[in-house]
Amino acid sequence: MNGRRAGAAGAVLGLLLGVGLGCGRPRPAELRIGYLPPLTGELAVIGTSHLEGAELAVARVNAAGGITVGGRRHRVVLVSEDTGNDPEEALRLAQRMINQLGIAVLVAPMSSETAVPVAAQAERARMPTIVAGASHPEVTAGKRFVFRTTFTDHDQGRAMARFAVEDLGARRAAVLYDAATVYSHDLAEIFARALAEAGGEVVATASYAGSAAGVDADYRPELRALAEHDPEVLFLPNYPLAVSRQVLQAREVGLDAVFLGSDSWSDKMAADAPELQGAYFTRHWHPGVDIPESRAFVEEFRRELGHPPLTSAALSYEALNLLFTVLDGLESLDGERIRQALAEVDDYRGVTGRLSFRDGGDSRKDVVILKIEDGRRRFHKLFPPER
Amino acid sequence: MQLAGRDAPRAEDRAMARFWAKSLEARLVGHFFLLSLVIIALAGGLAFMQARRALEHSVLDRLELFASLGEDRLRAWVEDQRRDVVYLASLIETRRQARRLLSATDRGPVAAPVRTQLLAVRELQPELEEILILSPVGEILASTDPRHEGEFRTRDRFFTEGLKGVHVRNVYPSPLTFEPTLTVSSPLTGEDGERLGVLAAHLNLDEIDRIIQWRGRHALSGESYLVDKQNVFVSGERFGRDQYPRGVHTIGIDAAVQGLDGSGLYHNYRRAPVIGVYRWIEGLELALLVEMPQAEAFAPARRIAWLVLGSGVAFAVLLGVGTVWLARAITRPILAVTAAAQRVAEGDLEAAAPVTTEDEVGTLAQTFNDMTARLRVVYDDLRHEIAQRQRIQEEREVFVAELEAKNAELERFTYTVSHDLKSPLFTIRGFLGLAEQDVERGQLERFRGDVATIRGAVDTMQRLLADLLELSRIGRLVYPSAEVRLSELAREAVSVVGGAIAERGVAVTVADGMPVVIGDRLRLAEVFQNLVENAVKFMGDQAAPRIEIGGAASGGEAVCFVRDNGRGVEPQYREKIFELFERLDHDAEGTGIGLALVKRIAELHGGRAWVESEGPGRGSTFYVALPRAS
């Protein structure tokens, strides 16, 4: 080939390349966050509220120009799928998101039942994950990539036990739990241990096998058995549907103990049910928590969505904002790098309080105790983390 | 090329380019070779593509067949397992055991024998990874894996669906093991239709994977495997699932997982190029992939391509040699014509191109030869004509010179004659007047004297006229060409003037062996006579007069001399004395025509005459140079 021909070939090639390059306009970079709330099923109310909080956080960060990673602006995309609070489905969706949907991080606002397999899968895939809401210790136990922004069952079990003894002066407690639900089962055990430590005693325990019992479940045999021991308090670490029936049936069988609940007591339960009046239960957050971040969130949420936020909205909002803070300015979206940045979180001031992952995937969190009174859930007490 | 072009071209490149530009043979062979290489490359490429396409089809057919077989085997296998579970659930013994487990307050002792029995079943059916009996609320009553006993699988679909009827929960990620699992479940019902729970079995998917594994009878190393809907290898053992924490992705896997069937060339999970068939097995929620390394699948195509290329190059080399020979055959006559043309250009009109062929080149050579022949004729004619003209020109010049010389001589002669003849005429006229006076006065004596003087003048005139006649005769002489021996001639001349010599008493010597010349003998004799007479005449008062005659060959001439020891000649007269009627000494006898004659005769013979003298009184030597006889 002589020089001229080579030159012509080069020109043609250049033209083709130029045209090719001209066609390919750079797409704005995306930061894809996997999000797995239960939008249907038993926890639909909680899940929907979670999604509200998450979407608010995402809208806010995108309005502010997104997140800079590796010197490049990234628009945050929330890849959300409904788990239906089904562990199998949640696991499948987590795999799908990790393997197929190209997410950089996973946020799991879910129950312990679903969070346990999802967290385990995330750990296997070395996918940095933030769990909000699921309180079972197993979720984070022995995991490097899974971080939890909310308290654990140890925290809430112990807080409720101490509250029963110290604040209510109760010594005799009864527990009714769902044997088919690990969360319920394990929290019941934790409570019993903590109560013993606080100077009380679980005088009677009864269990049933979860959702198989259905909406028309009859807990009266178990409740009668418990009533025989004349407990001062009845701890019900169960899902809302079951709890609604249990409190009703307890009163029916003449069990007049004070009801104590856990963080699974969702807003789906009607606070104006007469049998629920005077009950106490734990919460991750309440609008009444008087810290600036909380107040600002409530105000923003009301402004943007026109109604007050539920607790789960605050949890998702907090989890995502924590994530944005950590990711912004990172050099890459490499899983290990994100994990490392999350592990360095120290004294982050979120909506529900301070967060720190210096000592592992669990942050020490205050436990909020609410009381149902006059048909309302009222902020009753804040239990600071022990140890 | 561009780089080289930008640099200053090196000397050898230029030489190469010149060779290329100038050598017809190199260009012919080079272009041919290039052309054949291109054709060979094209042929090789085409052969490869063609073979590859054919191979692709046949390999894909084989892979498709294999995939179909695999799919059928899979479905049959799952169906078998389903039947086994259904059969197991329908056994009275199983149902009896389930009832016992349900009714037991302390399950431990009851579960142990049941477990043993389930383990025995699994022993027979290794495809069943774990066999479980669940209560109607989802509690695991007994399992081949005792760790799971007491757990609630209330929410698991294999349980909820298994309560309703026989169910195959196709490949899904197990929340327990996180690995792809396939579970068959069947309700356990009492004789009266009472719900006893569910019998479930997780299938061993390492086993399922084995079913579709590549079992080629041929030595080909294909591979087939299963991937679940989440891009997870079904057999973790085989692939090391931990190597793919975020799933395994290839073009084939991703397409199959999206529910597409197809085939193609792509890179497999090891990044190795493969030819593969992928299928989404509906119902089983599995992707089946059957792949073969492209290197292996297309090896025959490559072999064909190499064969074509190799033999092509060999043929090209052979043809190249042929082309060299052919090019030589074509170019040799052209080169011969070129060489002949070059010789003609250098002036050799005799050069001829060999006519070796009858083709265009032969015609060219013939035409060239005809052309040079014509050129030669024209050139010869031209040269001849030019020579002729030149000769004519030369002749004319000689003629003109002669004419001019004669003319000048004539003028001189005319002058001399008129002058020399005038003087005796004056004498005659003067003495005639004196004679008249003497006659009138009667002085007879004086009259006689006058007459004598007049007679003398008349004699002088007569002599003058005689000499003139002589000279004019010389001018017209025609050469009778004869060899003349100069020594002989000189002696003859000396004897002719013997009287004068003897009178003056001069000693004359004539050298022997003087050269021989060709000329007019008589005239040449006059040369020597005149020279000897002249020497004698101007001997002066020499007491021992002597004349010496000699000669020798010098170059192409015979130079002879006549030397005397007489008065000599002063330098200013050395030319003049050869002119007509010039006499240095008017008292001396003679008409002054002798030396002019000598010169004239010498010149007529193509020679010269001159005198050398060392000065007055020291003698002189007259030289005559004549062309020698060849």
Chai-1 contact restraints between the chains, C-beta under 6 A:
chainA,res_idxA,chainB,res_idxB,connection_type,confidence,min_distance_angstrom,max_distance_angstrom,comment,restraint_id
A,G3,B,M1,contact,1.0,0.0,6.0,A-B,restraint_1
A,G3,B,Q2,contact,1.0,0.0,6.0,A-B,restraint_2
A,G3,B,G5,contact,1.0,0.0,6.0,A-B,restraint_3
A,A6,B,Q2,contact,1.0,0.0,6.0,A-B,restraint_4
A,P87,B,P175,contact,1.0,0.0,6.0,A-B,restraint_5
A,E88,B,R157,contact,1.0,0.0,6.0,A-B,restraint_6
A,E88,B,P175,contact,1.0,0.0,6.0,A-B,restraint_7
A,L91,B,P173,contact,1.0,0.0,6.0,A-B,restraint_8
A,L91,B,P175,contact,1.0,0.0,6.0,A-B,restraint_9
A,R92,B,P173,contact,1.0,0.0,6.0,A-B,restraint_10
A,Q95,B,P173,contact,1.0,0.0,6.0,A-B,restraint_11
A,Q95,B,Q230,contact,1.0,0.0,6.0,A-B,restraint_12
A,R96,B,Q230,contact,1.0,0.0,6.0,A-B,restraint_13
A,I98,B,R246,contact,1.0,0.0,6.0,A-B,restraint_14
A,N99,B,Q230,contact,1.0,0.0,6.0,A-B,restraint_15
A,N99,B,N231,contact,1.0,0.0,6.0,A-B,restraint_16
A,N99,B,R246,contact,1.0,0.0,6.0,A-B,restraint_17
A,N99,B,G247,contact,1.0,0.0,6.0,A-B,restraint_18
A,P117,B,P175,contact,1.0,0.0,6.0,A-B,restraint_19
A,Q121,B,F178,contact,1.0,0.0,6.0,A-B,restraint_20
A,R124,B,P245,contact,1.0,0.0,6.0,A-B,restraint_21
A,A125,B,P245,contact,1.0,0.0,6.0,A-B,restraint_22
A,A125,B,R246,contact,1.0,0.0,6.0,A-B,restraint_23
A,R126,B,P245,contact,1.0,0.0,6.0,A-B,restraint_24
A,A180,B,G138,contact,1.0,0.0,6.0,A-B,restraint_25
A,A180,B,F152,contact,1.0,0.0,6.0,A-B,restraint_26
A,A180,B,T154,contact,1.0,0.0,6.0,A-B,restraint_27
A,A209,B,V137,contact,1.0,0.0,6.0,A-B,restraint_28
A,A209,B,F152,contact,1.0,0.0,6.0,A-B,restraint_29
A,G210,B,T154,contact,1.0,0.0,6.0,A-B,restraint_30
A,S211,B,T154,contact,1.0,0.0,6.0,A-B,restraint_31
A,A212,B,V137,contact,1.0,0.0,6.0,A-B,restraint_32
A,A212,B,G138,contact,1.0,0.0,6.0,A-B,restraint_33
A,A212,B,T154,contact,1.0,0.0,6.0,A-B,restraint_34
